[in-house]
Amino acid sequence: MSVPRLLFVPTHKTGLAYAVASLLAEIAARGRVPVRLHHLGALGSAAVWDRWGGSGFIDPGLYGMKAAGDLYVKSMAEAQLSLLSASVGLYDDGPSGSWTPAVVARKLDAPVVLLLDVRGWGRTLEHVLNGVRAAAEEINIAGVIFCGARDGAHVESIRRLVCGPNLPLVGALMDRDALTWDSPAPGVANVPPFGDVTEMVALMEQRLDLDLVEQLAELGYAVIGQCGDGATAVDLCAQLQPDIALLDINMPGSDGLTAAAAIAATGTTAVIMLTAYGQRDLVRDAGMPMVGNPQPWL
């Protein structure tokens, strides 16, 4: 099954996104939720705050994007939640210079929560964020976290400028909080240098809407398997148990209709058919209902 996940990305370089993701992982683990934490970009052993098992980093610059995606999927085998973070902006180069957080977000189909440094910003931030969202049409920017807000009035003024039904406010960190844009990320020997773990967990519970975080994590789907014929599709679905199988009617060997009927019969995977054919009977033969007007087919 696809694992709920969120990628936390800052507007510009900081360790704060990793700190926030780490503390959310701590909250999940305390609730007995199997969680994995990944940072985008290689980290030395001293920089990894691994309290949950299997946590680490993903760096497409080291082994390529496809291998990075495959490694990510394998690491999720026993997890029920995936939290990822970046230390650079959405379209800024990663440490190796061969990828950006935006590329990884598309590869993993991970909803993105943007951390906005709101210190000193006013109305101009609205236009900056609109520009980022316009450029990120293929990315699900699911929410924002304000960082460095002066007070509640400042939070509300920025919220009115940049948030709406399609961009909720996940939470706001204040400039007086112990966790700031300039705080170091978690590090050596599982000890967070930003303060007592319990105190920081309490801060996250106070500042962030954890129910919304959980809801946003459910928005994404990752590609966990690909094949070119119907028989292999049936086998892969039995092995991987994906939420959704995307099939074409016209495939080599066992066709998409036969594969769809077998997959749908398991009751664990929904099937979406893509086809250039316009006949309703072809899809009905697979034992699936029609959705919408089939004419014309695209």
C-alpha positions as CSV (number, residue, x, y, z in Angstrom):
1,M,0.0,0.0,0.0
2,S,1.1,3.5,-0.6
3,V,2.6,5.1,2.6
4,P,1.3,8.6,3.6
5,R,4.1,11.1,3.2
6,L,5.0,14.7,3.4
7,L,8.1,16.6,2.2
8,F,9.0,19.8,4.2
9,V,10.9,22.3,2.1
10,P,12.0,25.8,3.2
11,T,12.0,29.0,1.1
12,H,15.8,29.1,1.4
13,K,18.7,27.3,3.1
14,T,18.1,26.3,6.7
15,G,18.1,23.2,8.9
16,L,14.6,24.0,10.3
17,A,12.7,21.8,7.9
18,Y,14.7,18.8,9.1
19,A,14.2,19.8,12.7
20,V,10.4,20.1,12.2
21,A,10.2,16.7,10.3
22,S,12.3,15.1,13.0
23,L,10.0,16.3,15.8
24,L,6.9,15.2,13.9
25,A,8.6,11.8,13.5
26,E,9.2,11.8,17.3
27,I,5.5,12.5,17.9
28,A,4.5,9.7,15.5
29,A,6.8,7.3,17.1
30,R,5.5,8.1,20.6
31,G,2.1,7.3,19.2
32,R,3.4,3.9,18.1
33,V,3.2,4.8,14.4
34,P,6.0,3.1,12.4
35,V,7.7,6.2,10.8
36,R,10.6,6.8,8.5
37,L,12.5,10.1,8.3
38,H,14.6,11.0,5.2
39,H,16.6,14.1,4.5
40,L,17.2,15.1,0.9
41,G,20.9,15.2,0.3
42,A,23.7,13.2,1.9
43,L,24.3,13.5,5.6
44,G,27.2,12.4,7.7
45,S,26.6,10.1,10.6
46,A,27.0,12.9,13.1
47,A,24.1,14.8,11.4
48,V,21.5,12.1,11.4
49,W,19.1,12.1,14.3
50,D,18.0,8.5,13.9
51,R,15.6,7.6,16.7
52,W,13.1,5.6,14.7
53,G,15.1,3.0,12.7
54,G,15.9,3.0,9.0
55,S,16.0,6.8,8.9
56,G,18.7,8.5,6.8
57,F,19.0,10.4,3.6
58,I,18.1,10.3,-0.1
59,D,20.6,11.7,-2.5
60,P,19.9,11.3,-6.3
61,G,23.2,12.8,-7.0
62,L,24.9,9.7,-5.6
63,Y,23.0,7.0,-7.4
64,G,20.6,8.6,-9.8
65,M,16.9,9.5,-9.5
66,K,15.5,6.0,-10.4
67,A,17.7,4.2,-7.9
68,A,16.8,6.9,-5.2
69,G,13.1,6.2,-5.8
70,D,13.6,2.5,-5.6
71,L,15.6,2.8,-2.4
72,Y,12.9,5.0,-0.9
73,V,10.2,2.5,-1.7
74,K,12.2,-0.4,-0.2
75,S,12.8,1.6,3.0
76,M,9.0,2.1,3.4
77,A,8.3,-1.6,3.7
78,E,7.3,-1.6,7.4
79,A,6.4,2.1,7.7
80,Q,3.0,3.7,8.0
81,L,4.3,7.3,7.7
82,S,7.1,8.9,5.7
83,L,8.5,12.3,6.5
84,L,11.0,13.9,4.3
85,S,12.9,17.3,4.5
86,A,15.2,19.5,2.5
87,S,17.7,22.1,3.6
88,V,17.4,24.2,0.4
89,G,14.6,25.9,-1.5
90,L,12.2,24.0,-3.8
91,Y,14.1,24.9,-7.0
92,D,17.6,25.3,-5.5
93,D,20.3,22.7,-6.3
94,G,20.9,20.0,-3.8
95,P,24.4,19.4,-2.4
96,S,25.5,17.5,-5.5
97,G,24.0,20.1,-7.9
98,S,22.2,17.4,-10.0
99,W,18.7,17.6,-8.4
100,T,16.3,19.9,-6.6
101,P,13.6,19.2,-4.0
102,A,11.0,19.9,-6.7
103,V,12.4,17.0,-8.8
104,V,12.3,14.6,-5.8
105,A,8.7,15.8,-5.0
106,R,7.6,14.9,-8.5
107,K,9.4,11.6,-8.5
108,L,7.9,10.5,-5.1
109,D,4.6,12.3,-5.7
110,A,5.0,13.7,-2.3
111,P,2.8,16.6,-1.1
112,V,5.0,19.5,-0.1
113,V,4.7,21.7,3.0
114,L,6.6,25.0,2.5
115,L,8.3,26.6,5.4
116,L,8.1,30.4,4.8
117,D,10.5,32.7,6.6
118,V,8.1,35.6,7.2
119,R,10.5,37.8,9.1
120,G,10.2,41.3,7.7
121,W,7.8,40.3,5.0
122,G,4.6,42.0,4.1
123,R,2.4,42.1,1.0
124,T,5.3,41.3,-1.4
125,L,5.3,37.7,0.0
126,E,1.9,37.1,-1.6
127,H,3.4,37.7,-5.1
128,V,6.5,35.8,-4.4
129,L,4.5,32.7,-3.3
130,N,2.1,33.0,-6.2
131,G,5.1,32.9,-8.5
132,V,6.5,29.8,-6.8
133,R,3.1,28.1,-7.1
134,A,2.7,29.0,-10.7
135,A,6.1,27.5,-11.5
136,A,5.2,24.4,-9.5
137,E,2.1,23.3,-11.4
138,E,3.2,19.6,-11.3
139,I,3.9,19.7,-7.6
140,N,1.3,19.4,-4.8
141,I,2.1,22.3,-2.5
142,A,-0.3,21.2,0.2
143,G,0.3,23.7,2.9
144,V,2.6,26.3,4.5
145,I,4.3,26.8,7.9
146,F,5.1,30.4,8.9
147,C,8.5,30.8,10.6
148,G,9.7,33.8,12.6
149,A,6.3,35.5,13.1
150,R,6.2,38.4,15.5
151,D,2.8,37.7,17.1
152,G,-0.7,36.5,16.3
153,A,-1.6,39.6,14.4
154,H,1.4,39.1,12.1
155,V,0.4,35.5,11.5
156,E,-3.1,36.6,10.6
157,S,-2.0,39.3,8.3
158,I,0.3,36.9,6.4
159,R,-2.4,34.2,6.4
160,R,-4.9,36.5,4.7
161,L,-2.3,37.3,2.0
162,V,-1.1,33.8,1.1
163,C,-3.5,31.2,2.4
164,G,-6.8,30.0,1.0
165,P,-8.9,26.8,0.5
166,N,-6.1,25.2,-1.6
167,L,-3.3,26.3,0.6
168,P,-4.0,25.9,4.3
169,L,-1.9,27.2,7.1
170,V,-0.3,24.2,8.9
171,G,1.1,26.2,11.7
172,A,3.3,29.1,12.7
173,L,6.6,29.2,14.6
174,M,7.2,32.5,16.5
175,D,10.4,34.5,16.6
176,R,10.5,34.0,20.3
177,D,10.4,30.2,20.1
178,A,13.4,28.1,20.9
179,L,13.2,26.6,17.3
180,T,14.1,29.2,14.7
181,W,15.2,29.5,11.1
182,D,18.8,29.7,12.3
183,S,18.7,26.8,14.7
184,P,20.9,23.9,13.9
185,A,19.3,20.7,12.8
186,P,19.2,17.6,15.0
187,G,22.5,15.8,15.2
188,V,25.1,14.0,17.2
189,A,24.2,10.9,19.2
190,N,20.5,11.4,18.8
191,V,20.7,14.6,20.9
192,P,18.8,17.6,19.4
193,P,20.9,20.8,19.9
194,F,17.8,22.9,19.9
195,G,16.7,21.9,23.4
196,D,15.0,19.2,25.4
197,V,13.1,16.8,23.1
198,T,9.9,16.7,25.3
199,E,9.8,20.5,25.3
200,M,10.3,20.7,21.5
201,V,7.6,18.1,21.0
202,A,5.2,20.2,23.1
203,L,6.1,23.2,21.0
204,M,5.2,21.3,17.8
205,E,1.9,20.2,19.3
206,Q,1.1,23.8,20.2
207,R,2.3,25.5,17.0
208,L,1.2,23.0,14.3
209,D,-2.1,21.5,13.4
210,L,-1.2,17.9,13.7
211,D,-4.6,16.7,12.4
212,L,-4.0,18.7,9.3
213,V,-0.5,17.3,8.9
214,E,-2.0,13.8,9.0
215,Q,-4.6,14.7,6.4
216,L,-2.0,16.3,4.0
217,A,0.2,13.3,4.3
218,E,-2.6,11.2,2.8
219,L,-2.7,13.3,-0.4
220,G,0.2,11.8,-2.3
221,Y,0.8,8.6,-4.3
222,A,4.1,7.1,-5.2
223,V,4.9,5.0,-8.3
224,I,6.0,1.7,-6.7
225,G,6.0,-0.6,-9.8
226,Q,5.9,-0.5,-13.6
227,C,5.5,-3.2,-16.2
228,G,4.6,-3.6,-19.9
229,D,2.1,-6.5,-20.0
230,G,-1.1,-7.6,-18.2
231,A,0.3,-10.8,-16.6
232,T,3.1,-9.0,-14.9
233,A,0.7,-6.3,-13.8
234,V,-1.4,-8.9,-12.0
235,D,1.7,-10.4,-10.3
236,L,3.0,-6.9,-9.3
237,C,-0.3,-5.9,-7.8
238,A,-0.4,-9.2,-5.8
239,Q,3.1,-8.5,-4.5
240,L,3.0,-4.8,-3.9
241,Q,-0.7,-4.3,-3.1
242,P,-0.8,-0.7,-4.5
243,D,-3.8,1.6,-3.9
244,I,-4.3,2.2,-7.6
245,A,-3.3,0.3,-10.8
246,L,-3.2,2.3,-14.0
247,L,-3.7,0.0,-17.0
248,D,-4.0,0.3,-20.7
249,I,-6.5,-2.0,-22.5
250,N,-4.0,-2.8,-25.3
251,M,-1.0,-4.6,-23.7
252,P,1.1,-7.5,-24.9
253,G,0.2,-11.0,-23.7
254,S,-2.7,-10.9,-21.2
255,D,-4.5,-7.7,-22.1
256,G,-5.5,-4.9,-19.8
257,L,-9.1,-6.0,-19.5
258,T,-8.2,-9.5,-18.3
259,A,-5.6,-8.0,-15.9
260,A,-8.1,-5.5,-14.6
261,A,-10.7,-8.2,-13.8
262,A,-8.1,-10.2,-11.9
263,I,-6.8,-7.2,-10.0
264,A,-10.2,-5.9,-9.2
265,A,-11.3,-9.3,-7.9
266,T,-8.7,-9.1,-5.0
267,G,-10.5,-6.1,-3.5
268,T,-7.2,-4.5,-2.4
269,T,-6.4,-2.4,-5.5
270,A,-8.5,0.1,-7.4
271,V,-8.1,0.0,-11.2
272,I,-8.1,2.9,-13.6
273,M,-8.2,2.1,-17.3
274,L,-6.6,4.4,-20.0
275,T,-7.6,3.6,-23.5
276,A,-8.1,5.1,-27.0
277,Y,-11.1,2.9,-27.5
278,G,-14.6,4.5,-27.3
279,Q,-16.8,1.4,-26.7
280,R,-18.4,1.2,-23.3
281,D,-18.6,-2.6,-23.6
282,L,-14.8,-2.9,-23.5
283,V,-14.6,-1.4,-20.1
284,R,-17.8,-3.1,-18.8
285,D,-16.3,-6.4,-19.8
286,A,-13.6,-5.9,-17.1
287,G,-16.4,-5.8,-14.5
288,M,-15.8,-2.2,-13.6
289,P,-18.3,0.8,-13.6
290,M,-17.9,3.6,-16.0
291,V,-17.0,7.0,-14.6
292,G,-18.2,10.1,-16.5
293,N,-18.9,10.4,-20.2
294,P,-16.7,8.1,-22.2
295,Q,-17.0,10.2,-25.4
296,P,-14.5,11.2,-26.5
297,W,-11.8,9.1,-25.0
298,L,-8.4,10.8,-24.5
